[in-house]
Amino acid sequence: MVTLGEYLKRNRIHQKLSLKDVYKETGISDSKLSRIENGTNASNPAPDILLVLSKLYHINLIELYCIAGYLDKEALSSYEQVFQNADLLTEDERNLIQAQIDLFTKGRTKHDF
C-alpha cells in the first residue's frame, strides 16, 4: 500500500510541480511538504492542508483522507454504493435528485426504520 507521502509526491510530480511551485500556490513551505512526502513529519498533515493539496493536484479528497487515516473506507462503503458516479452529475441534476429524496423522506426520521 502506498504511503500518504508517496501518494502526494507522485501526484505533485505528475502535475509537474516543484516544491517551490506548491509553496507559491498554497503557502505550504517546501520544507514542510518535503517532510510530509518523505514521511519524516511527526504526524499526518492537518485535513485543511490535504484539502488545499487535493485541489492543486486535482485528486479526490475522500481518497486522500482515507490514505491519511482520517476516514475509514469501510464506513464510507454505503455512501460509495449510493453515490457512485455522483461526481459526473451537474449541480442542477444533484439538486433535482436531492429534491426527490426530500419528497420521499418528508416527515420521516432516522428512528422510523
MOWORA-V700568 format. One record per run of one state. SS is the DSSP state (h for helix, s for strand, l for the rest). FROM is the first residue (numbers start at 0). TO is the last residue. If there is no record, write none. Layout:
BEGIN
SS|FROM|TO ; SS|FROM|TO
END
This chain:
BEGIN
l|0|2 ; h|3|13 ; l|14|17 ; h|18|25 ; l|26|28 ; h|29|37 ; l|38|45 ; h|46|56 ; l|57|59 ; h|60|67 ; l|68|71 ; h|72|81 ; l|82|84 ; h|85|87 ; l|88|89 ; h|90|104 ; l|105|108 ; h|109|111 ; l|112|112
END
